[in-house]
């Protein structure tokens, strides 16, 4: 199978308030990790990757998030916020319409990425 553009597959990790355990919403979440791979449009082989931890601004990492993701508060304490990491990710992703975006949890990851990108323009 061949595509007309490369495919970027993302998998985000996020935090939310402790009260939302097991029922987190995009509106009450912050990205704490961006993981992505770029697949070649012809071979579907991985040709590049992006992976960065992100320091959340609104919702600290609570224990149940650490249990799910393996990401603890001390791991992101010295990391940049989405304002900086998101910009680097978008630079890595490249121009709009030059890649198909796919996600492990598309119903959650794509809207969350849009929300965080919208927040920082």
Jmol script that loads the backbone (N, CA, C; Angstrom):
load data "model"
ATOM      1  N   UNK A   1       0.836  -1.171   0.000  1.00  0.00           N
ATOM      2  CA  UNK A   1       0.000   0.000   0.000  1.00  0.00           C
ATOM      3  C   UNK A   1       0.883   1.236   0.000  1.00  0.00           C
ATOM      4  N   UNK A   2       0.531   2.216  -0.810  1.00  0.00           N
ATOM      5  CA  UNK A   2       1.301   3.461  -0.884  1.00  0.00           C
ATOM      6  C   UNK A   2       0.391   4.646  -0.626  1.00  0.00           C
ATOM      7  N   UNK A   3       0.939   5.632   0.050  1.00  0.00           N
ATOM      8  CA  UNK A   3       0.191   6.850   0.365  1.00  0.00           C
ATOM      9  C   UNK A   3       0.820   8.013  -0.375  1.00  0.00           C
ATOM     10  N   UNK A   4       0.106   9.122  -0.437  1.00  0.00           N
ATOM     11  CA  UNK A   4       0.622  10.298  -1.131  1.00  0.00           C
ATOM     12  C   UNK A   4       1.478  11.184  -0.229  1.00  0.00           C
ATOM     13  N   UNK A   5       1.384  10.961   1.075  1.00  0.00           N
ATOM     14  CA  UNK A   5       2.196  11.717   2.027  1.00  0.00           C
ATOM     15  C   UNK A   5       2.679  10.766   3.115  1.00  0.00           C
ATOM     16  N   UNK A   6       3.689  11.202   3.856  1.00  0.00           N
ATOM     17  CA  UNK A   6       4.143  10.432   5.006  1.00  0.00           C
ATOM     18  C   UNK A   6       3.032  10.384   6.056  1.00  0.00           C
ATOM     19  N   UNK A   7       3.146   9.449   6.960  1.00  0.00           N
ATOM     20  CA  UNK A   7       2.180   9.305   8.052  1.00  0.00           C
ATOM     21  C   UNK A   7       2.912   9.570   9.361  1.00  0.00           C
ATOM     22  N   UNK A   8       2.357  10.462  10.173  1.00  0.00           N
ATOM     23  CA  UNK A   8       2.902  10.736  11.497  1.00  0.00           C
ATOM     24  C   UNK A   8       1.943  10.129  12.512  1.00  0.00           C
ATOM     25  N   UNK A   9       2.465   9.183  13.290  1.00  0.00           N
ATOM     26  CA  UNK A   9       1.665   8.513  14.311  1.00  0.00           C
ATOM     27  C   UNK A   9       2.067   9.087  15.660  1.00  0.00           C
ATOM     28  N   UNK A  10       1.081   9.625  16.393  1.00  0.00           N
ATOM     29  CA  UNK A  10       1.374  10.220  17.697  1.00  0.00           C
ATOM     30  C   UNK A  10       0.758   9.386  18.819  1.00  0.00           C
ATOM     31  N   UNK A  11       1.376   9.480  19.968  1.00  0.00           N
ATOM     32  CA  UNK A  11       0.821   8.915  21.197  1.00  0.00           C
ATOM     33  C   UNK A  11       1.151   9.910  22.300  1.00  0.00           C
ATOM     34  N   UNK A  12       0.122  10.506  22.874  1.00  0.00           N
ATOM     35  CA  UNK A  12       0.301  11.497  23.926  1.00  0.00           C
ATOM     36  C   UNK A  12       0.027  10.869  25.279  1.00  0.00           C
ATOM     37  N   UNK A  13       0.713  11.370  26.286  1.00  0.00           N
ATOM     38  CA  UNK A  13       0.396  11.055  27.671  1.00  0.00           C
ATOM     39  C   UNK A  13      -0.043  12.370  28.295  1.00  0.00           C
ATOM     40  N   UNK A  14      -1.002  12.287  29.202  1.00  0.00           N
ATOM     41  CA  UNK A  14      -1.554  13.515  29.779  1.00  0.00           C
ATOM     42  C   UNK A  14      -1.880  13.313  31.245  1.00  0.00           C
ATOM     43  N   UNK A  15      -2.021  14.433  31.937  1.00  0.00           N
ATOM     44  CA  UNK A  15      -2.451  14.425  33.314  1.00  0.00           C
ATOM     45  C   UNK A  15      -3.773  15.163  33.417  1.00  0.00           C
ATOM     46  N   UNK A  16      -4.412  15.014  34.559  1.00  0.00           N
ATOM     47  CA  UNK A  16      -5.695  15.654  34.816  1.00  0.00           C
ATOM     48  C   UNK A  16      -5.875  15.751  36.322  1.00  0.00           C
ATOM     49  N   UNK A  17      -6.919  16.425  36.789  1.00  0.00           N
ATOM     50  CA  UNK A  17      -7.131  16.500  38.234  1.00  0.00           C
ATOM     51  C   UNK A  17      -7.370  15.119  38.845  1.00  0.00           C
ATOM     52  N   UNK A  18      -6.956  14.957  40.086  1.00  0.00           N
ATOM     53  CA  UNK A  18      -7.127  13.669  40.761  1.00  0.00           C
ATOM     54  C   UNK A  18      -8.596  13.268  40.816  1.00  0.00           C
ATOM     55  N   UNK A  19      -9.481  14.247  40.890  1.00  0.00           N
ATOM     56  CA  UNK A  19     -10.917  13.956  40.962  1.00  0.00           C
ATOM     57  C   UNK A  19     -11.453  13.349  39.673  1.00  0.00           C
ATOM     58  N   UNK A  20     -10.711  13.481  38.576  1.00  0.00           N
ATOM     59  CA  UNK A  20     -11.145  12.942  37.282  1.00  0.00           C
ATOM     60  C   UNK A  20     -10.625  11.531  37.029  1.00  0.00           C
ATOM     61  N   UNK A  21     -10.043  10.894  38.027  1.00  0.00           N
ATOM     62  CA  UNK A  21      -9.417   9.588  37.838  1.00  0.00           C
ATOM     63  C   UNK A  21     -10.314   8.648  37.032  1.00  0.00           C
ATOM     64  N   UNK A  22      -9.765   8.178  35.929  1.00  0.00           N
ATOM     65  CA  UNK A  22     -10.475   7.244  35.068  1.00  0.00           C
ATOM     66  C   UNK A  22     -11.512   7.893  34.171  1.00  0.00           C
ATOM     67  N   UNK A  23     -11.690   9.201  34.287  1.00  0.00           N
ATOM     68  CA  UNK A  23     -12.703   9.888  33.485  1.00  0.00           C
ATOM     69  C   UNK A  23     -12.180  11.249  33.046  1.00  0.00           C
ATOM     70  N   UNK A  24     -10.903  11.295  32.690  1.00  0.00           N
ATOM     71  CA  UNK A  24     -10.322  12.582  32.330  1.00  0.00           C
ATOM     72  C   UNK A  24     -10.881  13.079  31.003  1.00  0.00           C
ATOM     73  N   UNK A  25     -10.978  14.390  30.900  1.00  0.00           N
ATOM     74  CA  UNK A  25     -11.502  15.030  29.696  1.00  0.00           C
ATOM     75  C   UNK A  25     -10.417  15.885  29.075  1.00  0.00           C
ATOM     76  N   UNK A  26     -10.559  16.149  27.796  1.00  0.00           N
ATOM     77  CA  UNK A  26      -9.600  16.991  27.079  1.00  0.00           C
ATOM     78  C   UNK A  26      -9.515  18.369  27.727  1.00  0.00           C
ATOM     79  N   UNK A  27     -10.660  18.892  28.133  1.00  0.00           N
ATOM     80  CA  UNK A  27     -10.697  20.236  28.710  1.00  0.00           C
ATOM     81  C   UNK A  27      -9.930  20.337  30.018  1.00  0.00           C
ATOM     82  N   UNK A  28      -9.810  19.247  30.738  1.00  0.00           N
ATOM     83  CA  UNK A  28      -9.147  19.251  32.047  1.00  0.00           C
ATOM     84  C   UNK A  28      -7.904  18.368  32.024  1.00  0.00           C
ATOM     85  N   UNK A  29      -7.138  18.469  30.945  1.00  0.00           N
ATOM     86  CA  UNK A  29      -5.910  17.677  30.782  1.00  0.00           C
ATOM     87  C   UNK A  29      -4.778  18.547  30.277  1.00  0.00           C
ATOM     88  N   UNK A  30      -3.565  18.153  30.609  1.00  0.00           N
ATOM     89  CA  UNK A  30      -2.346  18.739  30.046  1.00  0.00           C
ATOM     90  C   UNK A  30      -1.481  17.619  29.505  1.00  0.00           C
ATOM     91  N   UNK A  31      -0.877  17.846  28.356  1.00  0.00           N
ATOM     92  CA  UNK A  31       0.058  16.890  27.778  1.00  0.00           C
ATOM     93  C   UNK A  31       1.313  16.841  28.641  1.00  0.00           C
ATOM     94  N   UNK A  32       1.773  15.626  28.943  1.00  0.00           N
ATOM     95  CA  UNK A  32       3.026  15.467  29.694  1.00  0.00           C
ATOM     96  C   UNK A  32       4.077  14.714  28.889  1.00  0.00           C
ATOM     97  N   UNK A  33       3.678  14.164  27.749  1.00  0.00           N
ATOM     98  CA  UNK A  33       4.652  13.538  26.851  1.00  0.00           C
ATOM     99  C   UNK A  33       4.084  13.512  25.438  1.00  0.00           C
ATOM    100  N   UNK A  34       4.956  13.840  24.487  1.00  0.00           N
ATOM    101  CA  UNK A  34       4.625  13.696  23.068  1.00  0.00           C
ATOM    102  C   UNK A  34       5.566  12.656  22.496  1.00  0.00           C
ATOM    103  N   UNK A  35       4.997  11.601  21.981  1.00  0.00           N
ATOM    104  CA  UNK A  35       5.760  10.582  21.278  1.00  0.00           C
ATOM    105  C   UNK A  35       5.214  10.485  19.866  1.00  0.00           C
ATOM    106  N   UNK A  36       6.081  10.442  18.879  1.00  0.00           N
ATOM    107  CA  UNK A  36       5.620  10.369  17.496  1.00  0.00           C
ATOM    108  C   UNK A  36       6.676   9.701  16.622  1.00  0.00           C
ATOM    109  N   UNK A  37       6.196   9.046  15.585  1.00  0.00           N
ATOM    110  CA  UNK A  37       7.082   8.502  14.556  1.00  0.00           C
ATOM    111  C   UNK A  37       6.549   8.931  13.195  1.00  0.00           C
ATOM    112  N   UNK A  38       7.460   9.121  12.270  1.00  0.00           N
ATOM    113  CA  UNK A  38       7.104   9.435  10.890  1.00  0.00           C
ATOM    114  C   UNK A  38       7.357   8.189  10.059  1.00  0.00           C
ATOM    115  N   UNK A  39       6.323   7.752   9.334  1.00  0.00           N
ATOM    116  CA  UNK A  39       6.418   6.587   8.464  1.00  0.00           C
ATOM    117  C   UNK A  39       6.545   7.038   7.022  1.00  0.00           C
ATOM    118  N   UNK A  40       7.464   6.442   6.301  1.00  0.00           N
ATOM    119  CA  UNK A  40       7.645   6.740   4.890  1.00  0.00           C
ATOM    120  C   UNK A  40       6.382   6.374   4.125  1.00  0.00           C
ATOM    121  N   UNK A  41       5.963   7.256   3.223  1.00  0.00           N
ATOM    122  CA  UNK A  41       4.707   7.046   2.489  1.00  0.00           C
ATOM    123  C   UNK A  41       4.715   5.825   1.579  1.00  0.00           C
ATOM    124  N   UNK A  42       5.874   5.371   1.180  1.00  0.00           N
ATOM    125  CA  UNK A  42       5.941   4.214   0.278  1.00  0.00           C
ATOM    126  C   UNK A  42       6.240   2.920   1.019  1.00  0.00           C
ATOM    127  N   UNK A  43       7.223   2.950   1.904  1.00  0.00           N
ATOM    128  CA  UNK A  43       7.644   1.715   2.571  1.00  0.00           C
ATOM    129  C   UNK A  43       6.968   1.493   3.929  1.00  0.00           C
ATOM    130  N   UNK A  44       6.395   2.563   4.503  1.00  0.00           N
ATOM    131  CA  UNK A  44       5.813   2.558   5.845  1.00  0.00           C
ATOM    132  C   UNK A  44       6.840   2.235   6.927  1.00  0.00           C
ATOM    133  N   UNK A  45       8.117   2.412   6.594  1.00  0.00           N
ATOM    134  CA  UNK A  45       9.180   2.258   7.587  1.00  0.00           C
ATOM    135  C   UNK A  45       9.335   3.552   8.363  1.00  0.00           C
ATOM    136  N   UNK A  46       9.741   3.432   9.625  1.00  0.00           N
ATOM    137  CA  UNK A  46       9.995   4.613  10.445  1.00  0.00           C
ATOM    138  C   UNK A  46      11.216   5.343   9.901  1.00  0.00           C
ATOM    139  N   UNK A  47      11.031   6.635   9.590  1.00  0.00           N
ATOM    140  CA  UNK A  47      12.133   7.426   9.059  1.00  0.00           C
ATOM    141  C   UNK A  47      12.568   8.539  10.016  1.00  0.00           C
ATOM    142  N   UNK A  48      11.749   8.800  11.051  1.00  0.00           N
ATOM    143  CA  UNK A  48      12.115   9.815  12.028  1.00  0.00           C
ATOM    144  C   UNK A  48      11.232   9.626  13.259  1.00  0.00           C
ATOM    145  N   UNK A  49      11.676  10.191  14.375  1.00  0.00           N
ATOM    146  CA  UNK A  49      10.875  10.095  15.594  1.00  0.00           C
ATOM    147  C   UNK A  49      11.027  11.347  16.433  1.00  0.00           C
ATOM    148  N   UNK A  50      10.049  11.566  17.293  1.00  0.00           N
ATOM    149  CA  UNK A  50      10.032  12.713  18.201  1.00  0.00           C
ATOM    150  C   UNK A  50       9.561  12.200  19.550  1.00  0.00           C
ATOM    151  N   UNK A  51      10.253  12.552  20.604  1.00  0.00           N
ATOM    152  CA  UNK A  51       9.844  12.143  21.940  1.00  0.00           C
ATOM    153  C   UNK A  51      10.353  13.162  22.949  1.00  0.00           C
ATOM    154  N   UNK A  52       9.419  13.798  23.653  1.00  0.00           N
ATOM    155  CA  UNK A  52       9.797  14.756  24.695  1.00  0.00           C
ATOM    156  C   UNK A  52       8.790  14.741  25.820  1.00  0.00           C
ATOM    157  N   UNK A  53       9.301  14.860  27.026  1.00  0.00           N
ATOM    158  CA  UNK A  53       8.447  15.064  28.185  1.00  0.00           C
ATOM    159  C   UNK A  53       8.086  16.540  28.271  1.00  0.00           C
ATOM    160  N   UNK A  54       6.936  16.820  28.883  1.00  0.00           N
ATOM    161  CA  UNK A  54       6.404  18.180  28.957  1.00  0.00           C
ATOM    162  C   UNK A  54       5.990  18.461  30.403  1.00  0.00           C
ATOM    163  N   UNK A  55       6.376  19.621  30.906  1.00  0.00           N
ATOM    164  CA  UNK A  55       5.961  20.014  32.256  1.00  0.00           C
ATOM    165  C   UNK A  55       4.545  20.586  32.177  1.00  0.00           C
ATOM    166  N   UNK A  56       3.584  19.966  32.882  1.00  0.00           N
ATOM    167  CA  UNK A  56       2.205  20.465  32.820  1.00  0.00           C
ATOM    168  C   UNK A  56       2.068  21.794  33.553  1.00  0.00           C
ATOM    169  N   UNK A  57       1.153  22.629  33.087  1.00  0.00           N
ATOM    170  CA  UNK A  57       0.958  23.933  33.716  1.00  0.00           C
ATOM    171  C   UNK A  57      -0.255  23.990  34.631  1.00  0.00           C
ATOM    172  N   UNK A  58      -1.310  23.280  34.286  1.00  0.00           N
ATOM    173  CA  UNK A  58      -2.561  23.404  35.027  1.00  0.00           C
ATOM    174  C   UNK A  58      -2.840  22.250  35.977  1.00  0.00           C
ATOM    175  N   UNK A  59      -2.472  21.050  35.579  1.00  0.00           N
ATOM    176  CA  UNK A  59      -2.824  19.854  36.341  1.00  0.00           C
ATOM    177  C   UNK A  59      -1.563  19.049  36.640  1.00  0.00           C
ATOM    178  N   UNK A  60      -1.127  19.034  37.897  1.00  0.00           N
ATOM    179  CA  UNK A  60       0.094  18.290  38.238  1.00  0.00           C
ATOM    180  C   UNK A  60      -0.118  16.787  38.044  1.00  0.00           C
ATOM    181  N   UNK A  61       0.981  16.082  37.926  1.00  0.00           N
ATOM    182  CA  UNK A  61       0.921  14.625  37.763  1.00  0.00           C
ATOM    183  C   UNK A  61       0.554  14.008  39.109  1.00  0.00           C
ATOM    184  N   UNK A  62      -0.577  13.329  39.124  1.00  0.00           N
ATOM    185  CA  UNK A  62      -1.070  12.686  40.345  1.00  0.00           C
ATOM    186  C   UNK A  62      -0.699  11.205  40.305  1.00  0.00           C
ATOM    187  N   UNK A  63      -0.727  10.533  41.456  1.00  0.00           N
ATOM    188  CA  UNK A  63      -0.263   9.143  41.503  1.00  0.00           C
ATOM    189  C   UNK A  63      -0.896   8.199  40.483  1.00  0.00           C
ATOM    190  N   UNK A  64      -2.193   8.308  40.227  1.00  0.00           N
ATOM    191  CA  UNK A  64      -2.784   7.353  39.286  1.00  0.00           C
ATOM    192  C   UNK A  64      -2.283   7.588  37.862  1.00  0.00           C
ATOM    193  N   UNK A  65      -1.892   8.815  37.528  1.00  0.00           N
ATOM    194  CA  UNK A  65      -1.298   9.083  36.211  1.00  0.00           C
ATOM    195  C   UNK A  65       0.091   8.449  36.145  1.00  0.00           C
ATOM    196  N   UNK A  66       0.867   8.562  37.213  1.00  0.00           N
ATOM    197  CA  UNK A  66       2.174   7.911  37.252  1.00  0.00           C
ATOM    198  C   UNK A  66       2.016   6.404  37.102  1.00  0.00           C
ATOM    199  N   UNK A  67       1.014   5.832  37.747  1.00  0.00           N
ATOM    200  CA  UNK A  67       0.775   4.387  37.628  1.00  0.00           C
ATOM    201  C   UNK A  67       0.474   3.982  36.189  1.00  0.00           C
ATOM    202  N   UNK A  68      -0.287   4.804  35.474  1.00  0.00           N
ATOM    203  CA  UNK A  68      -0.677   4.493  34.096  1.00  0.00           C
ATOM    204  C   UNK A  68       0.462   4.732  33.111  1.00  0.00           C
ATOM    205  N   UNK A  69       1.154   5.873  33.269  1.00  0.00           N
ATOM    206  CA  UNK A  69       2.132   6.306  32.265  1.00  0.00           C
ATOM    207  C   UNK A  69       3.580   5.999  32.613  1.00  0.00           C
ATOM    208  N   UNK A  70       3.864   5.826  33.898  1.00  0.00           N
ATOM    209  CA  UNK A  70       5.244   5.670  34.332  1.00  0.00           C
ATOM    210  C   UNK A  70       5.969   6.999  34.437  1.00  0.00           C
ATOM    211  N   UNK A  71       5.250   8.095  34.253  1.00  0.00           N
ATOM    212  CA  UNK A  71       5.852   9.432  34.320  1.00  0.00           C
ATOM    213  C   UNK A  71       5.540  10.038  35.683  1.00  0.00           C
ATOM    214  N   UNK A  72       6.588  10.352  36.430  1.00  0.00           N
ATOM    215  CA  UNK A  72       6.447  10.915  37.773  1.00  0.00           C
ATOM    216  C   UNK A  72       6.715  12.419  37.737  1.00  0.00           C
ATOM    217  N   UNK A  73       6.200  13.151  38.721  1.00  0.00           N
ATOM    218  CA  UNK A  73       6.402  14.605  38.745  1.00  0.00           C
ATOM    219  C   UNK A  73       7.865  15.031  38.634  1.00  0.00           C
ATOM    220  N   UNK A  74       8.775  14.306  39.296  1.00  0.00           N
ATOM    221  CA  UNK A  74      10.185  14.700  39.249  1.00  0.00           C
ATOM    222  C   UNK A  74      10.781  14.545  37.843  1.00  0.00           C
ATOM    223  N   UNK A  75      10.172  13.719  37.007  1.00  0.00           N
ATOM    224  CA  UNK A  75      10.684  13.517  35.647  1.00  0.00           C
ATOM    225  C   UNK A  75      10.407  14.712  34.745  1.00  0.00           C
ATOM    226  N   UNK A  76       9.401  15.520  35.086  1.00  0.00           N
ATOM    227  CA  UNK A  76       9.045  16.670  34.248  1.00  0.00           C
ATOM    228  C   UNK A  76       9.348  18.006  34.917  1.00  0.00           C
ATOM    229  N   UNK A  77       9.822  17.967  36.147  1.00  0.00           N
ATOM    230  CA  UNK A  77      10.041  19.191  36.915  1.00  0.00           C
ATOM    231  C   UNK A  77      10.949  20.192  36.195  1.00  0.00           C
ATOM    232  N   UNK A  78      11.971  19.704  35.501  1.00  0.00           N
ATOM    233  CA  UNK A  78      12.901  20.612  34.814  1.00  0.00           C
ATOM    234  C   UNK A  78      12.658  20.677  33.302  1.00  0.00           C
ATOM    235  N   UNK A  79      11.545  20.123  32.845  1.00  0.00           N
ATOM    236  CA  UNK A  79      11.230  20.134  31.411  1.00  0.00           C
ATOM    237  C   UNK A  79      10.490  21.411  31.049  1.00  0.00           C
ATOM    238  N   UNK A  80      10.441  21.705  29.778  1.00  0.00           N
ATOM    239  CA  UNK A  80       9.732  22.889  29.300  1.00  0.00           C
ATOM    240  C   UNK A  80       8.237  22.609  29.208  1.00  0.00           C
ATOM    241  N   UNK A  81       7.456  23.675  29.155  1.00  0.00           N
ATOM    242  CA  UNK A  81       6.008  23.542  29.020  1.00  0.00           C
ATOM    243  C   UNK A  81       5.651  23.281  27.554  1.00  0.00           C
ATOM    244  N   UNK A  82       4.367  23.037  27.313  1.00  0.00           N
ATOM    245  CA  UNK A  82       3.924  22.777  25.949  1.00  0.00           C
ATOM    246  C   UNK A  82       4.187  23.969  25.035  1.00  0.00           C
ATOM    247  N   UNK A  83       4.237  25.172  25.581  1.00  0.00           N
ATOM    248  CA  UNK A  83       4.520  26.350  24.751  1.00  0.00           C
ATOM    249  C   UNK A  83       5.814  26.157  23.952  1.00  0.00           C
ATOM    250  N   UNK A  84       6.824  25.587  24.583  1.00  0.00           N
ATOM    251  CA  UNK A  84       8.102  25.360  23.900  1.00  0.00           C
ATOM    252  C   UNK A  84       8.146  24.008  23.189  1.00  0.00           C
ATOM    253  N   UNK A  85       7.754  22.948  23.896  1.00  0.00           N
ATOM    254  CA  UNK A  85       7.818  21.597  23.316  1.00  0.00           C
ATOM    255  C   UNK A  85       6.860  21.477  22.135  1.00  0.00           C
ATOM    256  N   UNK A  86       5.667  22.046  22.270  1.00  0.00           N
ATOM    257  CA  UNK A  86       4.697  22.004  21.177  1.00  0.00           C
ATOM    258  C   UNK A  86       5.219  22.681  19.926  1.00  0.00           C
ATOM    259  N   UNK A  87       5.916  23.783  20.106  1.00  0.00           N
ATOM    260  CA  UNK A  87       6.511  24.475  18.954  1.00  0.00           C
ATOM    261  C   UNK A  87       7.537  23.580  18.269  1.00  0.00           C
ATOM    262  N   UNK A  88       8.383  22.915  19.044  1.00  0.00           N
ATOM    263  CA  UNK A  88       9.376  22.013  18.449  1.00  0.00           C
ATOM    264  C   UNK A  88       8.693  20.847  17.735  1.00  0.00           C
ATOM    265  N   UNK A  89       7.615  20.320  18.339  1.00  0.00           N
ATOM    266  CA  UNK A  89       6.897  19.230  17.688  1.00  0.00           C
ATOM    267  C   UNK A  89       6.316  19.681  16.349  1.00  0.00           C
ATOM    268  N   UNK A  90       5.713  20.854  16.330  1.00  0.00           N
ATOM    269  CA  UNK A  90       5.112  21.341  15.078  1.00  0.00           C
ATOM    270  C   UNK A  90       6.187  21.603  14.021  1.00  0.00           C
ATOM    271  N   UNK A  91       7.338  22.071  14.439  1.00  0.00           N
ATOM    272  CA  UNK A  91       8.458  22.246  13.496  1.00  0.00           C
ATOM    273  C   UNK A  91       8.883  20.879  12.950  1.00  0.00           C
ATOM    274  N   UNK A  92       8.964  19.886  13.826  1.00  0.00           N
ATOM    275  CA  UNK A  92       9.332  18.531  13.416  1.00  0.00           C
ATOM    276  C   UNK A  92       8.280  17.954  12.476  1.00  0.00           C
ATOM    277  N   UNK A  93       7.012  18.160  12.817  1.00  0.00           N
ATOM    278  CA  UNK A  93       5.904  17.637  12.001  1.00  0.00           C
ATOM    279  C   UNK A  93       5.967  18.206  10.582  1.00  0.00           C
ATOM    280  N   UNK A  94       6.244  19.491  10.468  1.00  0.00           N
ATOM    281  CA  UNK A  94       6.365  20.119   9.160  1.00  0.00           C
ATOM    282  C   UNK A  94       5.098  20.822   8.718  1.00  0.00           C
ATOM    283  N   UNK A  95       5.090  21.268   7.468  1.00  0.00           N
ATOM    284  CA  UNK A  95       3.961  22.042   6.951  1.00  0.00           C
ATOM    285  C   UNK A  95       2.653  21.246   6.980  1.00  0.00           C
ATOM    286  N   UNK A  96       1.565  21.973   7.176  1.00  0.00           N
ATOM    287  CA  UNK A  96       0.235  21.337   7.128  1.00  0.00           C
ATOM    288  C   UNK A  96       0.027  20.649   5.799  1.00  0.00           C
ATOM    289  N   UNK A  97      -0.712  19.595   5.843  1.00  0.00           N
ATOM    290  CA  UNK A  97      -1.083  18.819   4.650  1.00  0.00           C
ATOM    291  C   UNK A  97       0.095  18.137   3.968  1.00  0.00           C
ATOM    292  N   UNK A  98       1.221  18.048   4.662  1.00  0.00           N
ATOM    293  CA  UNK A  98       2.371  17.339   4.107  1.00  0.00           C
ATOM    294  C   UNK A  98       2.555  15.978   4.756  1.00  0.00           C
ATOM    295  N   UNK A  99       1.656  15.650   5.685  1.00  0.00           N
ATOM    296  CA  UNK A  99       1.680  14.338   6.328  1.00  0.00           C
ATOM    297  C   UNK A  99       0.279  14.036   6.850  1.00  0.00           C
ATOM    298  N   UNK A 100      -0.045  12.782   6.891  1.00  0.00           N
ATOM    299  CA  UNK A 100      -1.287  12.317   7.513  1.00  0.00           C
ATOM    300  C   UNK A 100      -0.976  12.123   8.986  1.00  0.00           C
ATOM    301  N   UNK A 101      -1.872  12.559   9.858  1.00  0.00           N
ATOM    302  CA  UNK A 101      -1.649  12.343  11.285  1.00  0.00           C
ATOM    303  C   UNK A 101      -2.570  11.212  11.752  1.00  0.00           C
ATOM    304  N   UNK A 102      -1.991  10.314  12.510  1.00  0.00           N
ATOM    305  CA  UNK A 102      -2.733   9.196  13.086  1.00  0.00           C
ATOM    306  C   UNK A 102      -2.378   9.137  14.564  1.00  0.00           C
ATOM    307  N   UNK A 103      -3.269   8.560  15.350  1.00  0.00           N
ATOM    308  CA  UNK A 103      -3.033   8.517  16.792  1.00  0.00           C
ATOM    309  C   UNK A 103      -3.494   7.205  17.380  1.00  0.00           C
ATOM    310  N   UNK A 104      -2.813   6.790  18.434  1.00  0.00           N
ATOM    311  CA  UNK A 104      -3.194   5.582  19.154  1.00  0.00           C
ATOM    312  C   UNK A 104      -4.595   5.760  19.737  1.00  0.00           C
ATOM    313  N   UNK A 105      -4.837   6.870  20.396  1.00  0.00           N
ATOM    314  CA  UNK A 105      -6.153   7.189  20.967  1.00  0.00           C
ATOM    315  C   UNK A 105      -6.703   8.414  20.276  1.00  0.00           C
ATOM    316  N   UNK A 106      -7.069   8.290  19.011  1.00  0.00           N
ATOM    317  CA  UNK A 106      -7.464   9.434  18.187  1.00  0.00           C
ATOM    318  C   UNK A 106      -8.599  10.248  18.801  1.00  0.00           C
ATOM    319  N   UNK A 107      -9.540   9.594  19.455  1.00  0.00           N
ATOM    320  CA  UNK A 107     -10.680  10.298  20.051  1.00  0.00           C
ATOM    321  C   UNK A 107     -10.233  11.262  21.155  1.00  0.00           C
ATOM    322  N   UNK A 108      -9.087  11.030  21.752  1.00  0.00           N
ATOM    323  CA  UNK A 108      -8.582  11.849  22.854  1.00  0.00           C
ATOM    324  C   UNK A 108      -7.334  12.623  22.454  1.00  0.00           C
ATOM    325  N   UNK A 109      -6.375  11.953  21.825  1.00  0.00           N
ATOM    326  CA  UNK A 109      -5.088  12.584  21.529  1.00  0.00           C
ATOM    327  C   UNK A 109      -5.206  13.738  20.535  1.00  0.00           C
ATOM    328  N   UNK A 110      -5.953  13.563  19.467  1.00  0.00           N
ATOM    329  CA  UNK A 110      -6.060  14.627  18.458  1.00  0.00           C
ATOM    330  C   UNK A 110      -6.745  15.873  19.055  1.00  0.00           C
ATOM    331  N   UNK A 111      -7.910  15.746  19.720  1.00  0.00           N
ATOM    332  CA  UNK A 111      -8.505  16.940  20.334  1.00  0.00           C
ATOM    333  C   UNK A 111      -7.609  17.583  21.397  1.00  0.00           C
ATOM    334  N   UNK A 112      -6.889  16.760  22.169  1.00  0.00           N
ATOM    335  CA  UNK A 112      -5.999  17.320  23.188  1.00  0.00           C
ATOM    336  C   UNK A 112      -4.857  18.092  22.528  1.00  0.00           C
ATOM    337  N   UNK A 113      -4.277  17.543  21.487  1.00  0.00           N
ATOM    338  CA  UNK A 113      -3.220  18.252  20.767  1.00  0.00           C
ATOM    339  C   UNK A 113      -3.750  19.563  20.192  1.00  0.00           C
ATOM    340  N   UNK A 114      -4.941  19.543  19.621  1.00  0.00           N
ATOM    341  CA  UNK A 114      -5.551  20.765  19.080  1.00  0.00           C
ATOM    342  C   UNK A 114      -5.764  21.794  20.183  1.00  0.00           C
ATOM    343  N   UNK A 115      -6.253  21.346  21.339  1.00  0.00           N
ATOM    344  CA  UNK A 115      -6.497  22.269  22.454  1.00  0.00           C
ATOM    345  C   UNK A 115      -5.194  22.926  22.894  1.00  0.00           C
ATOM    346  N   UNK A 116      -4.166  22.128  23.112  1.00  0.00           N
ATOM    347  CA  UNK A 116      -2.897  22.679  23.573  1.00  0.00           C
ATOM    348  C   UNK A 116      -2.260  23.584  22.517  1.00  0.00           C
ATOM    349  N   UNK A 117      -2.339  23.205  21.259  1.00  0.00           N
ATOM    350  CA  UNK A 117      -1.804  24.064  20.184  1.00  0.00           C
ATOM    351  C   UNK A 117      -2.580  25.371  20.121  1.00  0.00           C
ATOM    352  N   UNK A 118      -3.901  25.299  20.247  1.00  0.00           N
ATOM    353  CA  UNK A 118      -4.722  26.502  20.220  1.00  0.00           C
ATOM    354  C   UNK A 118      -4.407  27.455  21.361  1.00  0.00           C
ATOM    355  N   UNK A 119      -4.094  26.896  22.500  1.00  0.00           N
ATOM    356  CA  UNK A 119      -3.761  27.699  23.674  1.00  0.00           C
ATOM    357  C   UNK A 119      -2.534  28.563  23.421  1.00  0.00           C
ATOM    358  N   UNK A 120      -1.601  28.049  22.670  1.00  0.00           N
ATOM    359  CA  UNK A 120      -0.341  28.753  22.450  1.00  0.00           C
ATOM    360  C   UNK A 120      -0.184  29.297  21.033  1.00  0.00           C
ATOM    361  N   UNK A 121      -1.254  29.266  20.300  1.00  0.00           N
ATOM    362  CA  UNK A 121      -1.234  29.838  18.958  1.00  0.00           C
ATOM    363  C   UNK A 121      -0.427  29.030  17.990  1.00  0.00           C
TER     364      UNK A 121
END
end "model"
wireframe off; spacefill off
backbone 0.3
color backbone group
